[in-house]
Amino acid sequence: MAVQEILERAGLQVYLVNARGTRNVPGRKSDVQESQWLMKLHTYGLLRDSFHPPEQICAVRTIWRQRDRLVKEAGREVQQMQKALTTMNVQLANAISDVSGVTGQAIIRAILQGQRDPRQLAKLRDRRIAASEEEIAHSLEGNWREDILFELQQVVDSYDFHQTQIVACDVQLQRYLSVLPARSLPDAGERSSPDAPTGKPKKQRRHKLPKNQPAFDLAAELQRTMGVDMTTIDGIDVMTTQVILSELGPDFTSSFPTEDAFASWLELAPRRDVSGGKVIRQQSRKSNNRVANALRMAAQSLWRSDSYLGARYRHFKARLGGQKAVKAMARYLACLVYRLLTKGQAYVDRGAAYFEHKRTERELLALQRKAAELGMRVVTVS
């Protein structure tokens, strides 16, 4: 990476090539022969440059990845808090769902300050907690071991430190996002398509802010820099959009000319070896692409969605199975993201009923073709 930056600053065009495409070196392999072979491949135009975002996006990517690591570390510390309480037979997790919330943290910090009375600890209950004070007090009857309390104090201090680091990352992230130029698309608006739903307009969805979302208005910054509101796509939230921006930038059309090329780069397209017009081998590659993982998680969230995408995912899952359905739906989401960022058209959710109607039409056409081949005719009964 250091050599690449020096060469680019000197005005040279640097190709960062995947070694998978250059591993077939003829003859006995050596550094000299390999460099000559690479030069010959590049002369013939057979080397493909890997994608690397602009310098401003690299800064955003660094901060976002660091913040993601801090969030994961804080999550492990929350698990350690729950383990320490369970070791002392304090079953607080049975009364409240999240020990890192307002009630859980207030009770844990009161325990570390010396409070042992379950009734007094239960009074720290937040009014939004479903469990009553009696249930919380009953779950706080345990044996207070000094060694476990010391461990719990260490974990809480580490958790507070990581929360401070996350806040610092949010400040830096906001500063980097504010200097990114605003992106405007000429035809950003609702798509005028004959397939669009008719009747009452769909109500605006109210997104619940995730617990680990940055404190500033991240959604507004993302819409300004990307030119479109990607949360209109069901399953894609603000955090998923931020992953796409930090890894790819607001405009990647020059690197991915088509949506199929974009899906292939994400390793969401099947890898097929074709010989004589026949598929002789098809296998998937392992990939740690962060954008692809975010889209897979977005696809899994559509299982209970009453939307067109939710119905499509359930259809994939019934026909292909779990893992293949997630990959197929993630690829479809990637295509929608590409269309939004390139064409500037707002996504229109057609609803689950529209998908079921179109599927019924396809099945009816298939039955009519089959009946025609057998010399029969399908008659619909109203």
KOLMILUM-59027 format. One record per residue (C-alpha): y, z, x. Coordinates in Angstrom, 3 decimals, padded with zeros to 6 digits, always signed. Example, Ala and Ser with C-alpha at 12.3 -4.5 7.8 and 13.67 -1.06 7.14 Angstrom:
2
<r><north>-004.500</north><up>+007.800</up><east>+012.300</east></r>
<r><north>-001.060</north><up>+007.140</up><east>+013.670</east></r>
This chain:
382
<r><north>+000.000</north><up>+000.000</up><east>+000.000</east></r>
<r><north>+002.402</north><up>+000.768</up><east>+002.845</east></r>
<r><north>+001.730</north><up>-002.611</up><east>+004.491</east></r>
<r><north>+002.243</north><up>-004.392</up><east>+001.174</east></r>
<r><north>+005.633</north><up>-002.707</up><east>+000.630</east></r>
<r><north>+006.803</north><up>-003.603</up><east>+004.152</east></r>
<r><north>+005.790</north><up>-007.249</up><east>+003.761</east></r>
<r><north>+007.407</north><up>-007.534</up><east>+000.316</east></r>
<r><north>+010.659</north><up>-006.078</up><east>+001.619</east></r>
<r><north>+010.569</north><up>-008.712</up><east>+004.370</east></r>
<r><north>+010.541</north><up>-011.422</up><east>+001.676</east></r>
<r><north>+006.868</north><up>-012.378</up><east>+001.880</east></r>
<r><north>+004.729</north><up>-013.007</up><east>-001.174</east></r>
<r><north>+001.748</north><up>-010.680</up><east>-000.897</east></r>
<r><north>-001.552</north><up>-011.294</up><east>-002.683</east></r>
<r><north>-003.557</north><up>-008.182</up><east>-003.502</east></r>
<r><north>-007.036</north><up>-009.624</up><east>-004.094</east></r>
<r><north>-010.067</north><up>-007.899</up><east>-005.548</east></r>
<r><north>-012.844</north><up>-007.828</up><east>-002.950</east></r>
<r><north>-015.392</north><up>-008.668</up><east>-005.654</east></r>
<r><north>-014.223</north><up>-012.274</up><east>-005.640</east></r>
<r><north>-014.381</north><up>-012.712</up><east>-001.843</east></r>
<r><north>-017.583</north><up>-010.962</up><east>-000.854</east></r>
<r><north>-019.628</north><up>-014.156</up><east>-000.355</east></r>
<r><north>-018.686</north><up>-014.901</up><east>+003.241</east></r>
<r><north>-020.863</north><up>-017.670</up><east>+004.765</east></r>
<r><north>-022.692</north><up>-016.879</up><east>+007.978</east></r>
<r><north>-022.645</north><up>-013.657</up><east>+009.934</east></r>
<r><north>-019.799</north><up>-011.475</up><east>+008.722</east></r>
<r><north>-017.057</north><up>-010.380</up><east>+011.126</east></r>
<r><north>-013.348</north><up>-009.600</up><east>+010.793</east></r>
<r><north>-012.335</north><up>-012.912</up><east>+012.336</east></r>
<r><north>-014.672</north><up>-015.007</up><east>+010.174</east></r>
<r><north>-013.692</north><up>-013.091</up><east>+007.057</east></r>
<r><north>-009.967</north><up>-013.647</up><east>+007.688</east></r>
<r><north>-010.611</north><up>-017.357</up><east>+008.227</east></r>
<r><north>-012.662</north><up>-017.500</up><east>+005.030</east></r>
<r><north>-009.903</north><up>-015.777</up><east>+003.062</east></r>
<r><north>-007.347</north><up>-018.203</up><east>+004.489</east></r>
<r><north>-009.484</north><up>-021.148</up><east>+003.372</east></r>
<r><north>-009.915</north><up>-019.724</up><east>-000.132</east></r>
<r><north>-006.181</north><up>-019.128</up><east>-000.422</east></r>
<r><north>-005.477</north><up>-022.685</up><east>+000.785</east></r>
<r><north>-007.636</north><up>-024.050</up><east>-002.029</east></r>
<r><north>-005.977</north><up>-021.740</up><east>-004.564</east></r>
<r><north>-009.140</north><up>-019.737</up><east>-005.251</east></r>
<r><north>-007.644</north><up>-016.272</up><east>-004.729</east></r>
<r><north>-006.199</north><up>-014.458</up><east>-007.722</east></r>
<r><north>-003.424</north><up>-011.962</up><east>-007.228</east></r>
<r><north>-004.023</north><up>-008.549</up><east>-008.774</east></r>
<r><north>-001.546</north><up>-007.137</up><east>-011.239</east></r>
<r><north>+001.000</north><up>-004.676</up><east>-009.901</east></r>
<r><north>+004.009</north><up>-003.549</up><east>-011.960</east></r>
<r><north>+007.633</north><up>-003.626</up><east>-010.797</east></r>
<r><north>+009.065</north><up>-000.870</up><east>-008.624</east></r>
<r><north>+010.840</north><up>+000.872</up><east>-011.515</east></r>
<r><north>+007.615</north><up>+000.992</up><east>-013.525</east></r>
<r><north>+005.746</north><up>+002.320</up><east>-010.470</east></r>
<r><north>+008.076</north><up>+005.323</up><east>-010.451</east></r>
<r><north>+007.382</north><up>+005.970</up><east>-014.141</east></r>
<r><north>+003.656</north><up>+005.541</up><east>-013.519</east></r>
<r><north>+003.658</north><up>+008.086</up><east>-010.688</east></r>
<r><north>+005.370</north><up>+010.746</up><east>-012.784</east></r>
<r><north>+003.197</north><up>+010.074</up><east>-015.852</east></r>
<r><north>-000.030</north><up>+010.279</up><east>-013.873</east></r>
<r><north>+001.124</north><up>+013.506</up><east>-012.253</east></r>
<r><north>+001.979</north><up>+014.915</up><east>-015.668</east></r>
<r><north>-001.436</north><up>+013.900</up><east>-016.985</east></r>
<r><north>-003.126</north><up>+015.790</up><east>-014.150</east></r>
<r><north>-001.028</north><up>+018.885</up><east>-014.891</east></r>
<r><north>-001.908</north><up>+018.734</up><east>-018.598</east></r>
<r><north>-005.611</north><up>+018.545</up><east>-017.753</east></r>
<r><north>-005.288</north><up>+021.494</up><east>-015.380</east></r>
<r><north>-003.538</north><up>+023.516</up><east>-018.088</east></r>
<r><north>-006.341</north><up>+022.617</up><east>-020.507</east></r>
<r><north>-008.950</north><up>+023.945</up><east>-018.107</east></r>
<r><north>-006.976</north><up>+027.177</up><east>-017.782</east></r>
<r><north>-006.937</north><up>+027.573</up><east>-021.568</east></r>
<r><north>-010.727</north><up>+027.311</up><east>-021.507</east></r>
<r><north>-010.808</north><up>+029.944</up><east>-018.764</east></r>
<r><north>-008.700</north><up>+032.285</up><east>-020.913</east></r>
<r><north>-011.151</north><up>+031.916</up><east>-023.775</east></r>
<r><north>-014.075</north><up>+032.520</up><east>-021.423</east></r>
<r><north>-012.487</north><up>+035.716</up><east>-020.069</east></r>
<r><north>-011.921</north><up>+037.038</up><east>-023.592</east></r>
<r><north>-015.495</north><up>+036.214</up><east>-024.600</east></r>
<r><north>-016.820</north><up>+038.011</up><east>-021.505</east></r>
<r><north>-015.046</north><up>+041.156</up><east>-022.690</east></r>
<r><north>-016.541</north><up>+040.602</up><east>-026.189</east></r>
<r><north>-013.113</north><up>+039.776</up><east>-027.604</east></r>
<r><north>-013.916</north><up>+037.028</up><east>-030.120</east></r>
<r><north>-010.350</north><up>+035.895</up><east>-030.715</east></r>
<r><north>-011.441</north><up>+032.237</up><east>-030.842</east></r>
<r><north>-013.411</north><up>+032.989</up><east>-034.018</east></r>
<r><north>-010.218</north><up>+033.960</up><east>-035.866</east></r>
<r><north>-007.722</north><up>+031.406</up><east>-034.537</east></r>
<r><north>-008.422</north><up>+027.829</up><east>-033.561</east></r>
<r><north>-006.242</north><up>+027.643</up><east>-030.432</east></r>
<r><north>-005.682</north><up>+030.507</up><east>-028.010</east></r>
<r><north>-002.870</north><up>+028.534</up><east>-026.367</east></r>
<r><north>-000.776</north><up>+028.641</up><east>-029.540</east></r>
<r><north>+001.956</north><up>+031.110</up><east>-030.478</east></r>
<r><north>-000.386</north><up>+033.794</up><east>-031.833</east></r>
<r><north>-002.999</north><up>+033.448</up><east>-029.093</east></r>
<r><north>-000.506</north><up>+033.615</up><east>-026.238</east></r>
<r><north>+001.340</north><up>+036.558</up><east>-027.791</east></r>
<r><north>-001.903</north><up>+038.540</up><east>-028.124</east></r>
<r><north>-003.148</north><up>+037.663</up><east>-024.613</east></r>
<r><north>+000.147</north><up>+038.645</up><east>-022.990</east></r>
<r><north>+000.258</north><up>+041.886</up><east>-024.965</east></r>
<r><north>-003.256</north><up>+042.701</up><east>-023.728</east></r>
<r><north>-002.162</north><up>+042.084</up><east>-020.142</east></r>
<r><north>+000.820</north><up>+044.401</up><east>-020.688</east></r>
<r><north>-001.538</north><up>+047.238</up><east>-021.633</east></r>
<r><north>-001.858</north><up>+047.050</up><east>-025.410</east></r>
<r><north>-005.433</north><up>+047.784</up><east>-026.570</east></r>
<r><north>-005.033</north><up>+048.717</up><east>-030.254</east></r>
<r><north>-006.483</north><up>+045.858</up><east>-032.376</east></r>
<r><north>-004.150</north><up>+046.714</up><east>-035.291</east></r>
<r><north>-001.030</north><up>+046.460</up><east>-033.146</east></r>
<r><north>-002.282</north><up>+043.233</up><east>-031.569</east></r>
<r><north>-003.010</north><up>+041.722</up><east>-034.979</east></r>
<r><north>+000.618</north><up>+042.310</up><east>-036.021</east></r>
<r><north>+001.603</north><up>+039.618</up><east>-033.517</east></r>
<r><north>+000.033</north><up>+037.090</up><east>-035.868</east></r>
<r><north>+002.212</north><up>+034.100</up><east>-036.731</east></r>
<r><north>+002.766</north><up>+033.584</up><east>-040.453</east></r>
<r><north>+001.258</north><up>+030.071</up><east>-040.252</east></r>
<r><north>-002.154</north><up>+031.386</up><east>-039.126</east></r>
<r><north>-004.787</north><up>+031.120</up><east>-041.866</east></r>
<r><north>-006.687</north><up>+034.220</up><east>-040.707</east></r>
<r><north>-005.498</north><up>+037.583</up><east>-041.997</east></r>
<r><north>-004.516</north><up>+040.571</up><east>-039.872</east></r>
<r><north>-007.806</north><up>+042.248</up><east>-040.757</east></r>
<r><north>-009.826</north><up>+039.320</up><east>-039.441</east></r>
<r><north>-007.795</north><up>+039.114</up><east>-036.242</east></r>
<r><north>-008.033</north><up>+042.869</up><east>-035.687</east></r>
<r><north>-011.801</north><up>+042.750</up><east>-036.176</east></r>
<r><north>-012.097</north><up>+040.010</up><east>-033.549</east></r>
<r><north>-010.127</north><up>+042.069</up><east>-030.988</east></r>
<r><north>-012.623</north><up>+044.907</up><east>-030.696</east></r>
<r><north>-014.088</north><up>+044.536</up><east>-027.202</east></r>
<r><north>-014.654</north><up>+046.273</up><east>-023.900</east></r>
<r><north>-011.694</north><up>+046.018</up><east>-021.528</east></r>
<r><north>-012.987</north><up>+045.381</up><east>-018.019</east></r>
<r><north>-010.514</north><up>+045.669</up><east>-015.181</east></r>
<r><north>-011.997</north><up>+042.802</up><east>-013.165</east></r>
<r><north>-011.882</north><up>+040.421</up><east>-016.122</east></r>
<r><north>-008.337</north><up>+041.508</up><east>-016.948</east></r>
<r><north>-007.334</north><up>+040.706</up><east>-013.376</east></r>
<r><north>-008.947</north><up>+037.295</up><east>-013.704</east></r>
<r><north>-007.161</north><up>+036.732</up><east>-017.021</east></r>
<r><north>-003.821</north><up>+037.613</up><east>-015.431</east></r>
<r><north>-004.420</north><up>+035.102</up><east>-012.650</east></r>
<r><north>-005.269</north><up>+032.386</up><east>-015.151</east></r>
<r><north>-002.187</north><up>+033.096</up><east>-017.289</east></r>
<r><north>+000.072</north><up>+032.976</up><east>-014.213</east></r>
<r><north>-001.453</north><up>+029.635</up><east>-013.213</east></r>
<r><north>-001.026</north><up>+028.348</up><east>-016.773</east></r>
<r><north>+002.662</north><up>+029.320</up><east>-016.760</east></r>
<r><north>+003.140</north><up>+027.602</up><east>-013.406</east></r>
<r><north>+001.637</north><up>+024.366</up><east>-014.680</east></r>
<r><north>+003.789</north><up>+024.510</up><east>-017.823</east></r>
<r><north>+006.857</north><up>+024.790</up><east>-015.581</east></r>
<r><north>+005.659</north><up>+021.799</up><east>-013.579</east></r>
<r><north>+005.148</north><up>+019.793</up><east>-016.768</east></r>
<r><north>+008.722</north><up>+020.524</up><east>-017.861</east></r>
<r><north>+009.972</north><up>+019.338</up><east>-014.457</east></r>
<r><north>+007.950</north><up>+016.128</up><east>-014.860</east></r>
<r><north>+009.493</north><up>+015.596</up><east>-018.299</east></r>
<r><north>+012.997</north><up>+015.830</up><east>-016.842</east></r>
<r><north>+012.157</north><up>+013.341</up><east>-014.105</east></r>
<r><north>+010.393</north><up>+011.031</up><east>-016.551</east></r>
<r><north>+013.393</north><up>+011.009</up><east>-018.863</east></r>
<r><north>+015.646</north><up>+010.124</up><east>-015.941</east></r>
<r><north>+013.446</north><up>+007.190</up><east>-014.909</east></r>
<r><north>+013.114</north><up>+005.895</up><east>-018.471</east></r>
<r><north>+016.869</north><up>+006.060</up><east>-019.070</east></r>
<r><north>+017.580</north><up>+003.588</up><east>-016.251</east></r>
<r><north>+015.123</north><up>+000.993</up><east>-017.568</east></r>
<r><north>+016.913</north><up>-001.912</up><east>-019.255</east></r>
<r><north>+016.758</north><up>-002.279</up><east>-023.004</east></r>
<r><north>+014.539</north><up>-005.090</up><east>-024.235</east></r>
<r><north>+015.360</north><up>-007.031</up><east>-027.377</east></r>
<r><north>+013.196</north><up>-009.656</up><east>-029.018</east></r>
<r><north>+014.838</north><up>-012.360</up><east>-031.145</east></r>
<r><north>+012.466</north><up>-012.262</up><east>-034.110</east></r>
<r><north>+011.662</north><up>-008.547</up><east>-034.239</east></r>
<r><north>+010.986</north><up>-007.899</up><east>-037.881</east></r>
<r><north>+008.263</north><up>-007.978</up><east>-040.476</east></r>
<r><north>+005.906</north><up>-010.901</up><east>-040.228</east></r>
<r><north>+006.149</north><up>-013.437</up><east>-043.025</east></r>
<r><north>+002.525</north><up>-014.292</up><east>-043.509</east></r>
<r><north>+000.572</north><up>-015.338</up><east>-046.588</east></r>
<r><north>-001.913</north><up>-012.624</up><east>-045.728</east></r>
<r><north>+000.723</north><up>-009.901</up><east>-045.963</east></r>
<r><north>+000.198</north><up>-007.368</up><east>-048.755</east></r>
<r><north>+002.114</north><up>-007.674</up><east>-051.994</east></r>
<r><north>+003.316</north><up>-005.045</up><east>-054.400</east></r>
<r><north>+004.797</north><up>-001.705</up><east>-053.436</east></r>
<r><north>+005.874</north><up>-001.390</up><east>-049.813</east></r>
<r><north>+003.862</north><up>+000.961</up><east>-047.694</east></r>
<r><north>+005.405</north><up>+004.357</up><east>-047.111</east></r>
<r><north>+006.569</north><up>+005.131</up><east>-043.616</east></r>
<r><north>+003.959</north><up>+007.203</up><east>-041.839</east></r>
<r><north>+005.083</north><up>+010.552</up><east>-040.482</east></r>
<r><north>+003.572</north><up>+011.091</up><east>-037.081</east></r>
<r><north>+002.730</north><up>+014.632</up><east>-036.086</east></r>
<r><north>+003.993</north><up>+015.347</up><east>-032.603</east></r>
<r><north>+001.125</north><up>+016.076</up><east>-030.206</east></r>
<r><north>+001.203</north><up>+019.420</up><east>-028.486</east></r>
<r><north>+001.458</north><up>+017.899</up><east>-025.000</east></r>
<r><north>+004.131</north><up>+015.331</up><east>-025.851</east></r>
<r><north>+007.357</north><up>+015.510</up><east>-023.776</east></r>
<r><north>+010.215</north><up>+017.519</up><east>-025.249</east></r>
<r><north>+012.746</north><up>+014.670</up><east>-025.350</east></r>
<r><north>+012.712</north><up>+011.798</up><east>-027.858</east></r>
<r><north>+010.058</north><up>+009.709</up><east>-026.159</east></r>
<r><north>+009.547</north><up>+007.428</up><east>-029.171</east></r>
<r><north>+013.170</north><up>+006.267</up><east>-029.114</east></r>
<r><north>+013.048</north><up>+005.547</up><east>-025.378</east></r>
<r><north>+009.844</north><up>+003.560</up><east>-025.754</east></r>
<r><north>+011.231</north><up>+001.489</up><east>-028.613</east></r>
<r><north>+014.391</north><up>+000.775</up><east>-026.608</east></r>
<r><north>+012.596</north><up>-000.300</up><east>-023.440</east></r>
<r><north>+009.766</north><up>-002.235</up><east>-025.109</east></r>
<r><north>+011.788</north><up>-003.798</up><east>-027.905</east></r>
<r><north>+009.251</north><up>-002.993</up><east>-030.634</east></r>
<r><north>+007.794</north><up>+000.085</up><east>-032.300</east></r>
<r><north>+004.138</north><up>-000.010</up><east>-031.323</east></r>
<r><north>+003.307</north><up>+003.024</up><east>-033.462</east></r>
<r><north>+003.330</north><up>+000.681</up><east>-036.459</east></r>
<r><north>-000.186</north><up>-000.241</up><east>-035.340</east></r>
<r><north>-002.522</north><up>+002.299</up><east>-036.880</east></r>
<r><north>-004.260</north><up>+004.383</up><east>-034.206</east></r>
<r><north>-001.631</north><up>+003.833</up><east>-031.490</east></r>
<r><north>+000.681</north><up>+006.814</up><east>-031.143</east></r>
<r><north>+003.577</north><up>+007.610</up><east>-028.821</east></r>
<r><north>+001.352</north><up>+008.884</up><east>-026.008</east></r>
<r><north>-000.755</north><up>+005.712</up><east>-026.039</east></r>
<r><north>+002.411</north><up>+003.627</up><east>-025.953</east></r>
<r><north>+003.664</north><up>+005.614</up><east>-022.972</east></r>
<r><north>+000.411</north><up>+004.950</up><east>-021.114</east></r>
<r><north>+000.841</north><up>+001.210</up><east>-021.721</east></r>
<r><north>+004.441</north><up>+001.283</up><east>-020.517</east></r>
<r><north>+003.735</north><up>+003.344</up><east>-017.408</east></r>
<r><north>+000.777</north><up>+001.179</up><east>-016.359</east></r>
<r><north>+001.991</north><up>-002.298</up><east>-017.316</east></r>
<r><north>+005.697</north><up>-002.215</up><east>-018.040</east></r>
<r><north>+007.496</north><up>-003.602</up><east>-021.089</east></r>
<r><north>+006.794</north><up>-007.265</up><east>-020.308</east></r>
<r><north>+003.624</north><up>-008.540</up><east>-018.636</east></r>
<r><north>+003.474</north><up>-012.086</up><east>-020.002</east></r>
<r><north>+003.895</north><up>-013.616</up><east>-016.549</east></r>
<r><north>+000.753</north><up>-011.849</up><east>-015.297</east></r>
<r><north>-001.318</north><up>-012.351</up><east>-018.465</east></r>
<r><north>-000.570</north><up>-015.752</up><east>-020.028</east></r>
<r><north>-002.828</north><up>-015.165</up><east>-023.054</east></r>
<r><north>-004.194</north><up>-012.221</up><east>-024.981</east></r>
<r><north>-007.717</north><up>-013.182</up><east>-023.887</east></r>
<r><north>-006.656</north><up>-012.877</up><east>-020.232</east></r>
<r><north>-005.141</north><up>-009.475</up><east>-021.010</east></r>
<r><north>-008.349</north><up>-008.267</up><east>-022.686</east></r>
<r><north>-010.400</north><up>-009.585</up><east>-019.768</east></r>
<r><north>-008.244</north><up>-007.675</up><east>-017.283</east></r>
<r><north>-008.830</north><up>-004.518</up><east>-019.319</east></r>
<r><north>-012.604</north><up>-005.149</up><east>-019.053</east></r>
<r><north>-012.789</north><up>-005.227</up><east>-022.844</east></r>
<r><north>-014.234</north><up>-008.749</up><east>-022.931</east></r>
<r><north>-017.942</north><up>-009.499</up><east>-022.320</east></r>
<r><north>-018.938</north><up>-010.832</up><east>-018.892</east></r>
<r><north>-021.216</north><up>-013.827</up><east>-019.430</east></r>
<r><north>-023.000</north><up>-016.123</up><east>-016.995</east></r>
<r><north>-023.383</north><up>-019.516</up><east>-018.659</east></r>
<r><north>-025.652</north><up>-022.264</up><east>-017.304</east></r>
<r><north>-026.238</north><up>-025.499</up><east>-019.160</east></r>
<r><north>-024.336</north><up>-024.244</up><east>-022.171</east></r>
<r><north>-026.622</north><up>-021.196</up><east>-022.522</east></r>
<r><north>-025.841</north><up>-017.558</up><east>-021.822</east></r>
<r><north>-028.311</north><up>-016.451</up><east>-019.161</east></r>
<r><north>-026.841</north><up>-013.007</up><east>-018.554</east></r>
<r><north>-024.319</north><up>-010.767</up><east>-020.241</east></r>
<r><north>-023.365</north><up>-007.369</up><east>-018.922</east></r>
<r><north>-020.361</north><up>-005.079</up><east>-018.916</east></r>
<r><north>-018.597</north><up>-003.778</up><east>-015.839</east></r>
<r><north>-017.611</north><up>-000.209</up><east>-015.245</east></r>
<r><north>-013.873</north><up>+000.254</up><east>-015.311</east></r>
<r><north>-011.467</north><up>+003.167</up><east>-015.001</east></r>
<r><north>-008.524</north><up>+001.282</up><east>-016.439</east></r>
<r><north>-006.214</north><up>+003.841</up><east>-018.014</east></r>
<r><north>-004.864</north><up>+001.435</up><east>-020.624</east></r>
<r><north>-008.390</north><up>+000.493</up><east>-021.713</east></r>
<r><north>-009.367</north><up>+004.172</up><east>-021.993</east></r>
<r><north>-006.271</north><up>+004.884</up><east>-024.086</east></r>
<r><north>-007.104</north><up>+001.981</up><east>-026.399</east></r>
<r><north>-010.691</north><up>+003.222</up><east>-026.737</east></r>
<r><north>-009.420</north><up>+006.627</up><east>-027.825</east></r>
<r><north>-007.068</north><up>+004.926</up><east>-030.276</east></r>
<r><north>-009.988</north><up>+002.943</up><east>-031.676</east></r>
<r><north>-012.066</north><up>+006.081</up><east>-032.208</east></r>
<r><north>-009.218</north><up>+007.675</up><east>-034.170</east></r>
<r><north>-009.545</north><up>+004.935</up><east>-036.814</east></r>
<r><north>-012.844</north><up>+006.256</up><east>-038.162</east></r>
<r><north>-011.248</north><up>+007.934</up><east>-041.201</east></r>
<r><north>-008.190</north><up>+005.691</up><east>-041.461</east></r>
<r><north>-007.560</north><up>+004.136</up><east>-044.881</east></r>
<r><north>-006.080</north><up>+000.974</up><east>-043.387</east></r>
<r><north>-007.100</north><up>-002.544</up><east>-042.478</east></r>
<r><north>-007.892</north><up>-001.475</up><east>-038.914</east></r>
<r><north>-009.876</north><up>+001.511</up><east>-040.141</east></r>
<r><north>-012.003</north><up>-000.699</up><east>-042.395</east></r>
<r><north>-012.482</north><up>-003.170</up><east>-039.556</east></r>
<r><north>-013.645</north><up>-000.418</up><east>-037.180</east></r>
<r><north>-016.112</north><up>+000.965</up><east>-039.722</east></r>
<r><north>-017.458</north><up>-002.562</up><east>-040.192</east></r>
<r><north>-017.883</north><up>-002.925</up><east>-036.415</east></r>
<r><north>-019.633</north><up>+000.425</up><east>-036.193</east></r>
<r><north>-022.090</north><up>-000.424</up><east>-038.960</east></r>
<r><north>-022.898</north><up>-003.807</up><east>-037.435</east></r>
<r><north>-022.761</north><up>-003.142</up><east>-033.669</east></r>
<r><north>-023.244</north><up>+000.574</up><east>-033.164</east></r>
<r><north>-021.030</north><up>+003.243</up><east>-031.646</east></r>
<r><north>-020.110</north><up>+002.142</up><east>-028.107</east></r>
<r><north>-019.930</north><up>-001.580</up><east>-028.836</east></r>
<r><north>-017.801</north><up>-000.928</up><east>-031.900</east></r>
<r><north>-015.325</north><up>+001.142</up><east>-029.885</east></r>
<r><north>-015.059</north><up>-001.591</up><east>-027.254</east></r>
<r><north>-014.667</north><up>-004.354</up><east>-029.850</east></r>
<r><north>-011.989</north><up>-002.411</up><east>-031.711</east></r>
<r><north>-010.183</north><up>-001.566</up><east>-028.480</east></r>
<r><north>-010.071</north><up>-005.268</up><east>-027.647</east></r>
<r><north>-008.601</north><up>-006.033</up><east>-031.070</east></r>
<r><north>-005.939</north><up>-003.361</up><east>-030.537</east></r>
<r><north>-005.159</north><up>-004.877</up><east>-027.132</east></r>
<r><north>-004.617</north><up>-008.259</up><east>-028.797</east></r>
<r><north>-002.260</north><up>-006.686</up><east>-031.350</east></r>
<r><north>-000.308</north><up>-004.982</up><east>-028.573</east></r>
<r><north>-000.006</north><up>-008.293</up><east>-026.717</east></r>
<r><north>+001.230</north><up>-010.065</up><east>-029.848</east></r>
<r><north>+003.834</north><up>-007.400</up><east>-030.524</east></r>
<r><north>+005.190</north><up>-007.445</up><east>-026.987</east></r>
<r><north>+005.223</north><up>-011.229</up><east>-026.675</east></r>
<r><north>+006.174</north><up>-012.475</up><east>-030.156</east></r>
<r><north>+008.262</north><up>-009.537</up><east>-031.290</east></r>
<r><north>+006.755</north><up>-009.417</up><east>-034.769</east></r>
<r><north>+006.229</north><up>-006.124</up><east>-036.499</east></r>
<r><north>+002.628</north><up>-005.405</up><east>-037.402</east></r>
<r><north>+001.892</north><up>-005.425</up><east>-041.133</east></r>
<r><north>-000.986</north><up>-003.204</up><east>-042.229</east></r>
<r><north>-002.880</north><up>-005.007</up><east>-044.976</east></r>
<r><north>-004.929</north><up>-002.016</up><east>-046.076</east></r>
<r><north>-008.642</north><up>-001.313</up><east>-046.335</east></r>
<r><north>-008.869</north><up>-003.005</up><east>-049.746</east></r>
<r><north>-007.665</north><up>-006.298</up><east>-048.250</east></r>
<r><north>-010.348</north><up>-006.158</up><east>-045.549</east></r>
<r><north>-013.072</north><up>-005.445</up><east>-048.112</east></r>
<r><north>-011.786</north><up>-008.307</up><east>-050.284</east></r>
<r><north>-011.895</north><up>-010.770</up><east>-047.378</east></r>
<r><north>-015.372</north><up>-009.589</up><east>-046.384</east></r>
<r><north>-016.604</north><up>-010.118</up><east>-049.944</east></r>
<r><north>-015.191</north><up>-013.645</up><east>-049.857</east></r>
<r><north>-016.973</north><up>-014.403</up><east>-046.577</east></r>
<r><north>-020.280</north><up>-013.083</up><east>-047.889</east></r>
<r><north>-019.902</north><up>-015.151</up><east>-051.071</east></r>
<r><north>-019.226</north><up>-018.318</up><east>-049.082</east></r>
<r><north>-022.276</north><up>-017.636</up><east>-046.929</east></r>
<r><north>-024.445</north><up>-017.213</up><east>-050.032</east></r>
<r><north>-023.091</north><up>-020.430</up><east>-051.524</east></r>
<r><north>-023.879</north><up>-022.388</up><east>-048.346</east></r>
<r><north>-027.375</north><up>-020.937</up><east>-048.218</east></r>
<r><north>-027.980</north><up>-021.742</up><east>-051.862</east></r>
<r><north>-026.726</north><up>-025.304</up><east>-051.370</east></r>
<r><north>-029.203</north><up>-025.806</up><east>-048.522</east></r>
<r><north>-032.023</north><up>-024.723</up><east>-050.864</east></r>
<r><north>-030.820</north><up>-026.934</up><east>-053.708</east></r>
<r><north>-029.507</north><up>-023.996</up><east>-055.748</east></r>
<r><north>-026.160</north><up>-022.827</up><east>-056.994</east></r>
<r><north>-024.635</north><up>-019.376</up><east>-057.027</east></r>
<r><north>-023.182</north><up>-018.339</up><east>-060.380</east></r>
<r><north>-020.769</north><up>-015.412</up><east>-060.462</east></r>
<r><north>-021.008</north><up>-012.964</up><east>-063.345</east></r>
<r><north>-017.631</north><up>-011.596</up><east>-064.432</east></r>
